[in-house]
Amino acid sequence: MKILIFNWRDIKNSWAGGSEIYIHEIAKRLVIKGNQVTLFCGQDPQKKLLEEEIIDGVKVVRKGGRFSVYLWAPIYYFKKLRKEADVVIDTQNGIPFFTPLFSLKKKVCIVFHVHGKQFFYELAFPLNYVGFILEKYLFSVIYRGQKIIAISKTTKEELLRIGFSPKNINLVYVGIDKIKNSNGIKKFLKPTLIYLGRIKSYKRVDLLVRLMPDILKRVPNARLLIAGWGTEGGVLTDIVMRGSVRKHVEVIGPVSEEEKRNLLSRSWVFVNPSIHEGWSISVLEANLYGTPAVAFRVPGLSESIVDGKTGTLCDNEENLVDCISSLLNDEKKRNEFGKNAKNWAGSFSWDKSAQDLFKIIS
């Protein structure tokens, strides 16, 4: 089968995140199954990647930038890609590629989460209103009758609220790469919190920095590690350096897979203060290394964290400080949650995710 995927970024992009991992991990497994897979995505203006290359058997075609990729998609489809598709996979990262308007091929649309108010965190006027209106009012109309893939139950519920029919929505959860035994890696001596992921406005990593004084009152030797980068990385670094807790907070920046493994294994608690997630692959990655997670009770995170077993869900900022401090101070609970978290993460598989998606497109 010839499969054409539209996504705004690919796995090599400087700003690649959970959605790019999801697409890549499934796409390369579709290739292993004997399919021909092409991914059309935007160019990375910093790295200036090749316009075309093969990554893990997937043909990657890059054209356009963060927004112009959506304009180039129909042009390249008719110019080069139409013959490379028996089925089209359209992805929605805020807005989809609106493939029903230019392709008659069978198609499915993968939705990571409904962004809603997130547009007003990430985009300036008038783009924030354009994105909000397209998603809330036009998305369900243009994709009526199309197969939709949601990556979590909460995403499915959000899709139902904006007008999609439940009979057209399928669930295909995220997976996780199994790891070598990490039991020999010891935890940091100091109580260590870690955030690992993209640094974006809606992720609210700066909130963790602002709450550190309250956490330090209860856990005086605690520290916070921030790994990863994003559009707000420079702003966050400035907040840290100007703050009173700069000696207790370290912005590490982008990390390699080996560094990620070491940080997640050695940290005591993983924290994600985001306002909204589709799921949060980073939570599962932390869990896989036996590190429990704490987050707000918001879409996506309320599903990736099993409250009271693999971590804790919180209702407000004060509650977040309570949960973090309590977990840092309670070794028995931390170890129990860590064991549960490792078992929970181990139940997810990219092989299963790829198989589930392949059944749908078949």
C-alpha positions as CSV (number, residue, x, y, z in Angstrom):
1,M,0.0,0.0,0.0
2,K,1.2,3.5,-0.8
3,I,0.6,5.8,2.3
4,L,1.0,9.6,2.1
5,I,1.3,11.4,5.5
6,F,0.9,15.2,5.9
7,N,2.4,16.6,9.1
8,W,3.8,20.0,9.8
9,R,7.2,18.7,11.0
10,D,9.4,15.6,10.9
11,I,11.5,13.8,13.5
12,K,14.7,15.8,12.6
13,N,13.0,19.2,13.0
14,S,14.5,21.4,15.8
15,W,11.0,21.8,17.3
16,A,10.0,18.1,16.9
17,G,7.8,16.9,19.8
18,G,5.4,14.2,20.8
19,S,3.4,14.3,17.6
20,E,6.5,13.9,15.4
21,I,7.6,10.9,17.5
22,Y,4.1,9.4,17.1
23,I,4.1,9.8,13.4
24,H,7.7,8.6,12.9
25,E,7.4,5.5,15.1
26,I,4.3,4.4,13.4
27,A,5.4,5.3,9.9
28,K,8.7,3.3,10.1
29,R,6.7,0.3,11.3
30,L,4.3,0.6,8.3
31,V,7.4,0.5,6.1
32,I,8.5,-2.7,7.8
33,K,5.1,-4.2,7.0
34,G,5.9,-3.7,3.3
35,N,4.2,-0.4,2.7
36,Q,5.6,2.6,0.8
37,V,5.4,5.6,3.1
38,T,5.9,9.3,2.2
39,L,5.8,12.1,4.7
40,F,5.3,15.7,3.5
41,C,6.2,18.3,6.1
42,G,7.8,21.7,6.6
43,Q,11.4,22.7,6.3
44,D,13.5,23.5,9.4
45,P,14.8,27.1,8.8
46,Q,17.6,26.6,11.3
47,K,19.0,23.2,10.2
48,K,18.1,23.7,6.5
49,L,17.6,20.0,6.0
50,L,17.5,18.2,2.7
51,E,14.4,18.8,0.6
52,E,14.0,15.0,0.2
53,E,15.6,12.1,2.2
54,I,14.9,8.6,3.5
55,I,14.7,8.2,7.3
56,D,14.1,4.6,8.6
57,G,12.6,3.7,5.2
58,V,10.2,6.7,5.2
59,K,10.6,9.1,2.3
60,V,10.5,12.6,3.8
61,V,9.6,15.6,1.5
62,R,10.1,19.1,3.1
63,K,8.7,22.3,1.8
64,G,7.5,25.5,3.4
65,G,7.7,26.7,7.0
66,R,5.6,26.7,10.1
67,F,2.5,28.1,8.3
68,S,3.4,28.0,4.6
69,V,3.7,24.2,4.7
70,Y,-0.2,24.2,4.6
71,L,-0.1,26.2,1.4
72,W,2.5,24.0,-0.2
73,A,0.7,20.8,0.6
74,P,-1.9,20.9,-2.2
75,I,0.6,22.3,-4.7
76,Y,3.1,19.4,-4.0
77,Y,0.2,16.9,-3.9
78,F,-0.8,17.7,-7.5
79,K,2.8,18.3,-8.6
80,K,4.6,15.2,-7.1
81,L,2.7,13.2,-4.5
82,R,-0.7,12.3,-5.9
83,K,0.7,9.1,-7.5
84,E,2.4,8.1,-4.3
85,A,-0.8,7.6,-2.3
86,D,-3.5,4.9,-2.1
87,V,-4.5,6.4,1.3
88,V,-3.8,9.8,2.9
89,I,-3.0,10.4,6.6
90,D,-3.7,14.0,7.5
91,T,-2.6,15.2,11.0
92,Q,-4.1,18.0,13.0
93,N,-1.6,20.1,15.0
94,G,-4.0,22.9,15.8
95,I,-5.3,22.9,12.3
96,P,-5.3,20.0,9.8
97,F,-4.1,20.1,6.1
98,F,-7.8,20.1,4.9
99,T,-7.0,17.3,2.5
100,P,-10.7,16.7,1.7
101,L,-10.6,19.9,-0.2
102,F,-7.9,18.8,-2.6
103,S,-7.7,15.0,-2.5
104,L,-10.2,12.3,-3.5
105,K,-8.1,9.5,-2.0
106,K,-9.3,7.5,1.0
107,K,-8.1,9.3,4.1
108,V,-7.9,9.4,7.9
109,C,-7.0,12.3,10.1
110,I,-4.9,11.9,13.3
111,V,-5.8,14.3,16.1
112,F,-3.4,14.7,19.0
113,H,-5.6,17.1,20.9
114,V,-8.2,19.9,20.4
115,H,-6.2,23.0,21.1
116,G,-9.0,25.5,22.0
117,K,-7.6,28.2,24.3
118,Q,-4.1,27.0,23.6
119,F,-4.1,29.2,20.5
120,F,-4.2,32.2,22.7
121,Y,-1.1,31.1,24.6
122,E,1.0,30.4,21.5
123,L,-0.2,32.8,18.7
124,A,-0.5,36.5,18.4
125,F,-3.6,38.3,17.2
126,P,-5.1,37.7,14.6
127,L,-3.6,34.2,14.1
128,N,-4.9,33.0,17.4
129,Y,-8.5,33.7,16.4
130,V,-8.0,32.3,12.9
131,G,-6.7,29.0,14.4
132,F,-9.5,28.9,17.0
133,I,-12.2,29.5,14.5
134,L,-10.8,27.0,12.0
135,E,-10.6,24.2,14.6
136,K,-13.9,24.9,16.4
137,Y,-16.2,25.6,13.5
138,L,-14.7,24.4,10.2
139,F,-12.7,21.3,11.1
140,S,-15.8,19.1,11.9
141,V,-17.7,20.4,8.9
142,I,-14.9,19.7,6.3
143,Y,-14.0,16.4,7.8
144,R,-17.6,15.1,8.3
145,G,-17.7,11.5,7.2
146,Q,-13.9,11.0,7.4
147,K,-12.2,8.5,9.7
148,I,-10.6,10.3,12.7
149,I,-7.9,8.8,14.9
150,A,-7.7,10.2,18.4
151,I,-4.7,9.3,20.6
152,S,-6.6,9.3,23.9
153,K,-10.1,9.1,25.3
154,T,-9.9,12.8,26.3
155,T,-9.1,13.8,22.7
156,K,-12.1,11.8,21.6
157,E,-14.3,13.5,24.1
158,E,-13.1,16.9,22.8
159,L,-13.8,15.9,19.2
160,L,-17.3,15.0,20.2
161,R,-17.8,18.4,21.7
162,I,-16.9,20.2,18.5
163,G,-19.3,18.2,16.4
164,F,-17.7,14.9,15.3
165,S,-19.7,11.7,15.2
166,P,-18.6,8.9,17.6
167,K,-18.9,6.3,14.9
168,N,-16.1,7.9,12.9
169,I,-13.6,8.2,15.8
170,N,-11.0,5.5,16.4
171,L,-8.5,5.3,19.3
172,V,-4.9,4.6,18.6
173,Y,-2.8,5.2,21.7
174,V,0.9,6.3,21.8
175,G,3.5,3.6,22.3
176,I,6.9,3.5,24.0
177,D,10.3,2.1,23.1
178,K,11.4,-0.6,25.5
179,I,14.7,0.1,27.2
180,K,17.7,-1.8,28.5
181,N,17.6,-2.6,32.2
182,S,18.1,0.7,34.2
183,N,17.9,-0.9,37.7
184,G,21.6,-0.2,38.3
185,I,21.3,3.6,37.8
186,K,21.1,5.3,41.2
187,K,18.9,8.3,42.0
188,F,20.4,11.7,42.6
189,L,21.4,12.3,46.2
190,K,19.3,15.6,46.3
191,P,15.5,15.5,45.9
192,T,15.3,16.2,42.1
193,L,12.4,17.3,40.0
194,I,12.6,17.1,36.3
195,Y,10.7,18.6,33.4
196,L,11.7,17.2,30.0
197,G,10.0,18.3,26.8
198,R,9.4,21.3,24.7
199,I,9.4,24.7,26.3
200,K,6.3,26.4,25.1
201,S,3.9,28.9,26.6
202,Y,1.1,26.4,27.2
203,K,3.5,24.0,28.9
204,R,3.9,26.6,31.7
205,V,7.4,25.5,32.6
206,D,7.9,29.0,34.1
207,L,5.2,28.2,36.6
208,L,7.4,25.5,38.1
209,V,10.2,28.0,38.6
210,R,7.8,30.5,40.2
211,L,6.6,27.7,42.6
212,M,10.1,26.6,43.6
213,P,10.3,29.0,46.6
214,D,7.2,27.3,48.1
215,I,8.6,23.8,47.4
216,L,11.9,24.8,49.0
217,K,10.1,25.8,52.2
218,R,9.0,22.1,52.6
219,V,12.0,20.4,50.9
220,P,14.9,22.8,51.5
221,N,17.5,20.9,49.4
222,A,15.2,20.3,46.4
223,R,16.3,21.2,42.9
224,L,14.6,21.5,39.5
225,L,16.1,20.3,36.2
226,I,14.6,21.6,32.9
227,A,15.7,19.6,29.9
228,G,14.6,20.4,26.3
229,W,14.0,23.5,24.3
230,G,11.4,25.5,22.5
231,T,10.2,28.9,21.5
232,E,10.1,30.1,25.2
233,G,13.5,28.7,26.1
234,G,15.3,32.0,26.1
235,V,12.5,33.7,28.2
236,L,12.5,30.8,30.7
237,T,16.3,31.0,31.1
238,D,16.1,34.7,31.8
239,I,13.4,34.1,34.4
240,V,15.6,31.5,36.1
241,M,18.7,33.7,36.1
242,R,16.9,36.7,37.5
243,G,15.0,34.7,40.1
244,S,15.8,34.1,43.8
245,V,15.9,30.3,43.3
246,R,18.5,30.3,40.5
247,K,20.9,28.1,42.6
248,H,18.1,25.4,42.8
249,V,17.1,25.5,39.1
250,E,19.1,24.3,36.1
251,V,18.1,24.8,32.5
252,I,20.0,22.1,30.7
253,G,18.6,22.7,27.1
254,P,18.3,20.0,24.4
255,V,19.5,16.5,25.4
256,S,20.5,13.3,23.6
257,E,18.7,10.0,24.1
258,E,21.5,8.8,26.4
259,E,21.3,12.0,28.5
260,K,17.5,11.7,28.6
261,R,17.8,8.2,29.9
262,N,20.2,9.2,32.6
263,L,18.2,12.2,33.7
264,L,14.8,10.4,33.8
265,S,16.4,7.4,35.6
266,R,18.1,9.5,38.3
267,S,15.4,12.1,39.0
268,W,12.9,11.6,41.8
269,V,9.8,13.1,40.3
270,F,8.7,14.1,36.8
271,V,6.5,17.2,36.6
272,N,4.4,18.5,33.7
273,P,2.5,21.8,34.5
274,S,0.9,22.0,31.0
275,I,-2.6,23.4,30.6
276,H,-3.4,20.7,28.0
277,E,-1.9,17.6,26.4
278,G,-3.0,15.0,23.8
279,W,-1.4,12.4,26.1
280,S,2.2,13.2,27.0
281,I,4.7,10.7,25.8
282,S,7.3,12.3,28.2
283,V,5.2,11.0,31.2
284,L,5.4,7.4,29.8
285,E,9.2,7.8,29.2
286,A,9.7,8.9,32.8
287,N,7.5,6.1,34.0
288,L,9.5,3.6,32.0
289,Y,12.5,4.5,34.1
290,G,10.5,4.1,37.4
291,T,10.0,7.8,37.9
292,P,6.5,8.9,39.0
293,A,4.8,12.0,37.5
294,V,2.9,14.9,38.9
295,A,0.7,17.2,36.8
296,F,-2.6,19.2,36.7
297,R,-5.8,17.3,36.2
298,V,-6.2,18.4,32.6
299,P,-7.0,16.6,29.3
300,G,-4.3,14.2,28.2
301,L,-2.3,14.2,31.5
302,S,-5.4,13.0,33.4
303,E,-5.2,9.9,31.3
304,S,-1.5,9.3,31.0
305,I,-1.1,9.5,34.8
306,V,-3.0,6.9,36.9
307,D,-3.8,9.1,39.9
308,G,-2.7,7.7,43.1
309,K,-0.8,4.8,41.4
310,T,1.8,6.0,38.9
311,G,1.7,9.6,40.1
312,T,-0.5,12.4,41.3
313,L,-3.0,14.7,39.6
314,C,-3.5,18.2,41.1
315,D,-6.4,20.7,40.9
316,N,-4.6,24.0,41.5
317,E,-1.1,25.6,42.1
318,E,-1.2,25.1,45.9
319,N,-2.2,21.5,45.4
320,L,0.7,21.0,43.0
321,V,3.1,22.3,45.6
322,D,1.6,19.9,48.2
323,C,1.8,16.9,45.8
324,I,5.4,17.5,44.8
325,S,6.6,18.2,48.3
326,S,4.7,15.1,49.7
327,L,6.2,12.8,47.1
328,L,9.7,14.2,47.5
329,N,9.5,13.6,51.3
330,D,7.9,10.2,51.2
331,E,10.4,7.6,49.9
332,K,8.0,4.7,50.4
333,K,5.3,6.2,48.3
334,R,7.8,7.3,45.7
335,N,9.1,3.8,45.3
336,E,5.6,2.3,45.2
337,F,4.5,4.8,42.5
338,G,7.8,4.2,40.6
339,K,7.2,0.5,40.5
340,N,3.6,1.0,39.3
341,A,4.7,3.6,36.7
342,K,7.2,1.2,35.2
343,N,4.6,-1.5,34.8
344,W,2.1,1.0,33.4
345,A,4.6,2.3,30.8
346,G,5.5,-1.3,29.8
347,S,1.9,-2.0,28.8
348,F,2.3,0.4,25.8
349,S,3.9,-0.5,22.5
350,W,4.6,1.3,19.2
351,D,4.2,-2.1,17.4
352,K,0.6,-2.3,18.7
353,S,-0.1,1.3,17.8
354,A,1.1,0.7,14.3
355,Q,-0.9,-2.5,14.0
356,D,-4.1,-0.7,15.2
357,L,-3.6,2.2,12.7
358,F,-2.9,-0.2,9.9
359,K,-6.1,-2.0,10.5
360,I,-8.0,1.2,10.2
361,I,-6.4,2.4,6.9
362,S,-6.6,-1.1,5.4
